[in-house]
Amino acid sequence: MLAEDMYREQILDYYRHPRNFGTLDAANARAADWNPVCGDKMEMFVAVANNRISDIKFMGSGCAISISSASLLTEAVKGKHIDEAIKLDNDAFISELGVTLSPVRRKCALLGLKVLKMALVNYLSTAP
């Protein structure tokens, strides 16, 4: 099995069985956005404690790339300092997916990261 095929299987698994999917009552950071090109929608619920992401969930609808990327992202940032999460690089995140993406699919893959950063910026702008 080629490496890209293995990553495709991982993406399908995260799409069929998304991790951290749902709402989070304890969220103190939240944001939503959508991709007008394909209609993907995403909302992130983030619980921040001591400047770290203590918990995170997402809700959304969209393609396999969008949902699986958000699922992978939530697992990757749980426990991270918010400054570290805000500085996540788009290209580095895309390379973690391990598949080649067209420009349209790239936007799908980055929707969750964009919404996460929006939620954290919102949190920082209102935090005491």
C-alpha positions as CSV (number, residue, x, y, z in Angstrom):
1,M,0.0,0.0,0.0
2,L,1.4,3.4,-1.0
3,A,1.8,6.1,1.7
4,E,-0.9,8.3,0.1
5,D,-3.3,5.4,0.0
6,M,-2.7,4.8,3.7
7,Y,-3.4,8.5,4.4
8,R,-6.6,8.3,2.3
9,E,-7.8,5.5,4.4
10,Q,-7.0,7.5,7.5
11,I,-9.0,10.5,6.1
12,L,-12.0,8.2,5.4
13,D,-11.8,6.8,8.9
14,Y,-11.8,10.3,10.5
15,Y,-14.7,11.2,8.2
16,R,-16.8,8.2,9.0
17,H,-15.9,8.3,12.7
18,P,-15.0,11.9,13.5
19,R,-13.2,12.5,16.8
20,N,-14.4,15.3,19.1
21,F,-17.6,15.8,17.1
22,G,-20.3,17.7,19.0
23,T,-20.8,20.7,21.1
24,L,-19.0,21.7,24.3
25,D,-21.0,23.3,27.1
26,A,-17.8,24.4,28.8
27,A,-16.5,26.3,25.8
28,N,-15.2,29.8,26.4
29,A,-14.1,30.3,22.8
30,R,-16.2,29.7,19.8
31,A,-16.4,30.6,16.1
32,A,-18.0,29.4,12.9
33,D,-17.5,29.9,9.2
34,W,-18.3,28.2,5.9
35,N,-16.7,27.7,2.5
36,P,-18.9,29.4,-0.1
37,V,-17.3,27.4,-2.9
38,C,-18.4,24.0,-1.7
39,G,-20.9,24.7,1.1
40,D,-18.8,23.1,3.9
41,K,-19.8,24.5,7.3
42,M,-17.7,24.4,10.5
43,E,-18.1,25.5,14.1
44,M,-15.5,25.1,16.8
45,F,-16.1,25.0,20.6
46,V,-13.0,25.4,22.6
47,A,-12.4,25.3,26.4
48,V,-9.4,27.3,27.4
49,A,-7.8,27.0,30.8
50,N,-4.5,28.4,31.9
51,N,-3.9,29.5,28.3
52,R,-4.2,25.9,27.1
53,I,-6.8,24.1,25.0
54,S,-8.3,21.9,27.7
55,D,-11.0,20.5,25.5
56,I,-12.3,21.1,21.9
57,K,-15.2,19.9,19.8
58,F,-16.5,20.8,16.4
59,M,-19.8,20.6,14.5
60,G,-20.1,20.8,10.8
61,S,-21.2,19.4,7.6
62,G,-19.2,19.0,4.4
63,C,-16.9,16.8,2.4
64,A,-14.6,14.0,3.8
65,I,-11.6,16.3,3.7
66,S,-13.3,19.1,5.7
67,I,-14.6,16.8,8.4
68,S,-11.6,14.6,8.7
69,S,-9.2,17.6,8.8
70,A,-11.2,19.2,11.6
71,S,-11.2,15.9,13.5
72,L,-7.5,15.4,13.1
73,L,-7.0,19.1,14.1
74,T,-9.0,18.7,17.4
75,E,-6.8,15.8,18.4
76,A,-3.6,17.6,17.5
77,V,-4.3,20.8,19.5
78,K,-5.9,19.4,22.7
79,G,-3.5,20.4,25.5
80,K,-1.5,22.9,23.4
81,H,-0.9,26.5,24.5
82,I,-3.2,28.8,22.6
83,D,-0.3,30.8,21.2
84,E,1.0,27.6,19.7
85,A,-2.3,26.7,18.2
86,I,-2.8,30.2,16.7
87,K,0.6,29.9,15.0
88,L,-0.1,26.6,13.3
89,D,1.0,26.9,9.7
90,N,-1.4,26.1,6.9
91,D,1.2,24.3,4.8
92,A,2.5,22.3,7.7
93,F,-1.1,21.2,8.6
94,I,-1.8,20.2,5.0
95,S,1.4,18.2,4.9
96,E,0.2,16.3,8.0
97,L,-2.8,15.1,6.0
98,G,-0.4,13.3,3.7
99,V,-2.5,13.7,0.5
100,T,-2.2,16.0,-2.5
101,L,-5.0,18.5,-2.6
102,S,-6.3,20.7,-5.3
103,P,-6.8,24.4,-4.4
104,V,-10.5,23.9,-3.8
105,R,-9.9,20.9,-1.6
106,R,-7.1,22.8,0.2
107,K,-9.8,25.3,1.4
108,C,-11.9,22.4,2.6
109,A,-8.9,21.1,4.6
110,L,-8.1,24.4,6.1
111,L,-11.6,25.4,7.2
112,G,-11.3,23.9,10.6
113,L,-7.9,25.5,11.2
114,K,-9.3,28.9,10.1
115,V,-12.3,28.5,12.5
116,L,-10.1,27.4,15.4
117,K,-7.9,30.4,15.0
118,M,-11.0,32.7,14.8
119,A,-12.2,31.2,18.1
120,L,-8.9,31.7,19.8
121,V,-8.5,35.3,18.6
122,N,-12.1,35.9,19.8
123,Y,-11.1,34.5,23.2
124,L,-8.0,36.6,23.4
125,S,-9.9,39.7,22.5
126,T,-12.4,39.2,25.4
127,A,-10.1,37.6,28.0
128,P,-9.4,39.7,31.1
